[in-house]
């Protein structure tokens, strides 16, 4: 199995679509399994950068658009679905490619997580209301009072991680320690993990262009429709949701870049990931570079 991940706007989806065509040329039949916590929501494909219908015609993408924004969704639920898709692909002779930018979901797909007991819904709802009413920086200050070590690892504006830490503390659980490995235990199946990187200037330009494309491509209207449905807390955690509701392109660009910086820092610490610099490469060239890496380091060979 191949796991391809990297920061938002690095070009993961387009690369694996191009890679699929190159793999078919040597006799492999790939299938992509999305490891994105928010691409599961069918009503917000523009915001989440979900694969387009054209891309899905070229490469089958699983676990995309499988839930409504009104539903909660968890890493535990995702893990069961991802394992079933991976096992089905292998059993049928296909080559699974796990692709995404959500670290926890990527871990959940490739290994068996030691997941924590669920937090009581009343506790979760309490902190979600507090996030809406007080904002992430205020909750971060509260977390600093309760657990300064955990707070120091989380940026003030990262409302999802701040509320998660507060939920766990109130539930009598300790927030997770940072990990420098992609998986906590051995992968369920032999896996080659590749992280994509671009030089910061190029990546920042891609973030700006992505934000503009979301803004101009109907992203605000999409989120307004989703908001009218009464979305779950997990759906509302999507980066850019509140910025699009406010119609603030600059804030959308800035917050996305903040996310990218966190993702880049996290990825560079991974011990068990081959990092591939695709700066300046188009999709086909980047896919060719990745295929070359696979041929040099694994048993990927042409099939008859």
SULCOR-V503637 format. One record per backbone hydrogen bond with DSSP energy under -1.0 kcal/mol. NH is the residue of the N-H (numbers start at 0). CO is the residue of the C=O. If there is no record, write none. Layout:
BEGIN
((NH & CO) (NH & CO))
END
This chain:
BEGIN
((1 & 95) (2 & 191) (3 & 97) (4 & 193) (9 & 6) (14 & 10) (15 & 11) (16 & 12) (17 & 13) (18 & 14) (19 & 15) (20 & 16) (21 & 17) (22 & 18) (23 & 19) (24 & 20) (25 & 22) (26 & 23) (27 & 22) (30 & 94) (31 & 59) (32 & 96) (33 & 61) (34 & 98) (40 & 37) (41 & 66) (47 & 43) (49 & 44) (55 & 51) (56 & 52) (57 & 53) (58 & 54) (61 & 31) (64 & 38) (66 & 39) (70 & 67) (77 & 73) (78 & 74) (79 & 75) (80 & 76) (81 & 77) (82 & 78) (83 & 79) (84 & 80) (85 & 81) (86 & 82) (87 & 83) (88 & 84) (89 & 85) (90 & 86) (91 & 87) (92 & 89) (93 & 88) (94 & 28) (96 & 30) (97 & 1) (98 & 32) (99 & 3) (101 & 34) (105 & 101) (106 & 102) (107 & 103) (108 & 104) (109 & 105) (110 & 106) (114 & 112) (123 & 119) (124 & 120) (125 & 121) (126 & 122) (127 & 123) (128 & 124) (129 & 125) (130 & 126) (131 & 127) (132 & 128) (133 & 129) (134 & 130) (138 & 134) (139 & 135) (140 & 136) (141 & 137) (142 & 138) (143 & 139) (144 & 140) (145 & 141) (146 & 142) (150 & 146) (151 & 147) (152 & 149) (153 & 150) (157 & 154) (158 & 156) (161 & 157) (162 & 158) (163 & 159) (164 & 160) (165 & 161) (166 & 162) (167 & 163) (168 & 164) (169 & 165) (170 & 166) (171 & 168) (172 & 167) (187 & 109) (191 & 0) (193 & 2) (194 & 273) (195 & 4) (196 & 275) (202 & 198) (203 & 199) (204 & 200) (205 & 201) (206 & 202) (207 & 203) (208 & 204) (209 & 205) (210 & 206) (211 & 207) (212 & 208) (213 & 209) (214 & 210) (215 & 211) (216 & 212) (218 & 213) (221 & 217) (222 & 218) (223 & 219) (224 & 220) (225 & 221) (226 & 222) (227 & 223) (228 & 225) (229 & 226) (231 & 68) (235 & 231) (237 & 234) (240 & 237) (243 & 239) (244 & 240) (245 & 241) (247 & 242) (251 & 247) (252 & 248) (253 & 249) (254 & 250) (255 & 251) (256 & 252) (257 & 253) (258 & 254) (259 & 255) (260 & 256) (261 & 257) (262 & 258) (263 & 259) (264 & 260) (265 & 261) (266 & 262) (267 & 263) (269 & 266) (270 & 179) (273 & 192) (275 & 194) (277 & 196) (280 & 277) (285 & 281) (286 & 282) (287 & 283) (288 & 284) (289 & 285) (290 & 286) (291 & 287) (292 & 288) (293 & 289) (294 & 290) (295 & 291) (296 & 292) (297 & 293) (302 & 25))
END
